[in-house]
Amino acid sequence: MEKYEHDIVKTMEIIDDSQKDEYANLFTSKSEGYSRIYPKSNEDLKTLFSGFDFEDKNVLSVLASSDQVFCSYYLGARSVDTFDLNFLAEHYYYLRKWLLEYKLEYYPDFKKYSSGSLWIRELLDMVECQSVEEEITYKYWNLYNKKIGDFSHKTIFKFCDYDFSYDLIVDDVSKMRDLIKDKSLNFTQMDITGNIKKRKKYDVIILSNILEYCSYELDRLERCRDNLFDMLEDGGEIITSHLMDFATIPTESYVFSAKFDAWEFPSDSNVLLGRGCCYTKKK
Ligand SMILES: C[S@@+](CC[C@H](N)C(=O)[O-])C[C@H]1O[C@@H](n2cnc3c(N)ncnc32)[C@H](O)[C@@H]1O
């Protein structure tokens, strides 16, 4: 079975199986790498990234909604490698890249597209694939439209209950389109808290509220800390965020303090969606 056929079969299994869906939502190793996708970041990235310099930096980021990747390039990153437990993040990245390239839109406008997933059909009709990866993703979304395509989008996208009313980093969509045109996606499906292959070091590593999902699992937290330590350049910075607890919880602080210094930001306690924690290597 080709990769895209496998993906779509797995997507349907997750959707139809409430237990698998629950595992996927908890981001456990049992999730089998398929989960619904946040169509846009649930965080205020402008606030979160405001204290960091991305200029000419090599970045490693969770892929998720793809916002972290687009924003890193927009802020001047030299290269951005990505990872996620969720295979669908890779397919969604290309949908967003095509939206930029062919329609000059940064996010899918779900309100405008009242005809549900038909917007994906319309977009696919405009696409000329530039790589094997794009061809695979094209086939994936083609099959999605035929086999799952729905009016609510809730089969595949995860919508947040609260409002995303924050300023965007990307304020010039043409500039974003031009920046991303020649960039190829470097994506690895992996659990950052697992036993992973570490090939490179990075100046900035972005974890988007991932640590909250394993905050009481000491072995996963410790493996994650060690993975990050090995992959971070001396002098590099890890940007994490908190959306459920709004602050670093004691187990995470305790585990990470063995190898990292930490500071929480911003100091304004009214900020909710952009709260974060930065880890740097202990000297
Ligand atoms: C809770 S979501 C946050 C969404 C994010 N703010 C965004 O912009 O889309 C966390 C993302 O990290 C991924 N993830 C969670 N735990 C992970 C882990 N241990 N290793 C790799 N990716 C993980 C999820 O699949 C999801 O894409």
The ligand as an SDF file (V2000), in Angstrom:
LIG
                    3D

 27 29  0  0  0  0  0  0  0  0999 V2000
   -1.0750   20.2930   21.8370 C   0  0  0  0  0  0  0  0  0  0  0  0
   -0.4730   20.4430   20.2080 S   0  0  0  0  0  0  0  0  0  0  0  0
   -0.1910   22.1350   20.2020 C   0  0  0  0  0  0  0  0  0  0  0  0
   -0.5010   22.7310   18.9150 C   0  0  0  0  0  0  0  0  0  0  0  0
    0.4170   23.8400   18.5640 C   0  0  0  0  0  0  0  0  0  0  0  0
    0.3870   24.9550   19.4900 N   0  0  0  0  0  0  0  0  0  0  0  0
    0.2000   24.2650   17.1400 C   0  0  0  0  0  0  0  0  0  0  0  0
    0.6560   25.2920   16.7640 O   0  0  0  0  0  0  0  0  0  0  0  0
   -0.4200   23.5330   16.3830 O   0  0  0  0  0  0  0  0  0  0  0  0
    1.0500   19.7600   20.3210 C   0  0  0  0  0  0  0  0  0  0  0  0
    1.6490   19.2780   19.0180 C   0  0  0  0  0  0  0  0  0  0  0  0
    2.8010   18.5520   19.3800 O   0  0  0  0  0  0  0  0  0  0  0  0
    2.7220   17.2130   18.9380 C   0  0  0  0  0  0  0  0  0  0  0  0
    3.2680   16.4000   20.0290 N   0  0  0  0  0  0  0  0  0  0  0  0
    2.7410   16.2260   21.2740 C   0  0  0  0  0  0  0  0  0  0  0  0
    3.5430   15.4370   22.0120 N   0  0  0  0  0  0  0  0  0  0  0  0
    4.6110   15.1320   21.2380 C   0  0  0  0  0  0  0  0  0  0  0  0
    5.7900   14.3580   21.4370 C   0  0  0  0  0  0  0  0  0  0  0  0
    6.0160   13.7440   22.5740 N   0  0  0  0  0  0  0  0  0  0  0  0
    6.6730   14.2630   20.4190 N   0  0  0  0  0  0  0  0  0  0  0  0
    6.4480   14.8750   19.2300 C   0  0  0  0  0  0  0  0  0  0  0  0
    5.3480   15.6300   18.9690 N   0  0  0  0  0  0  0  0  0  0  0  0
    4.4320   15.7570   19.9610 C   0  0  0  0  0  0  0  0  0  0  0  0
    1.2700   16.9360   18.6560 C   0  0  0  0  0  0  0  0  0  0  0  0
    1.1080   15.9200   17.6890 O   0  0  0  0  0  0  0  0  0  0  0  0
    0.7860   18.3080   18.2140 C   0  0  0  0  0  0  0  0  0  0  0  0
    1.0100   18.4900   16.8390 O   0  0  0  0  0  0  0  0  0  0  0  0
  1  2  1  0
  2  3  1  0
  2 10  1  0
  3  4  1  0
  4  5  1  0
  5  6  1  0
  5  7  1  0
  7  8  2  0
  7  9  1  0
 10 11  1  0
 11 12  1  0
 11 26  1  0
 12 13  1  0
 13 14  1  0
 13 24  1  0
 14 15  1  0
 14 23  1  0
 15 16  2  0
 16 17  1  0
 17 18  1  0
 17 23  2  0
 18 19  1  0
 18 20  2  0
 20 21  1  0
 21 22  2  0
 22 23  1  0
 24 25  1  0
 24 26  1  0
 26 27  1  0
M  CHG  2   2   1   9  -1
M  END
$$$$
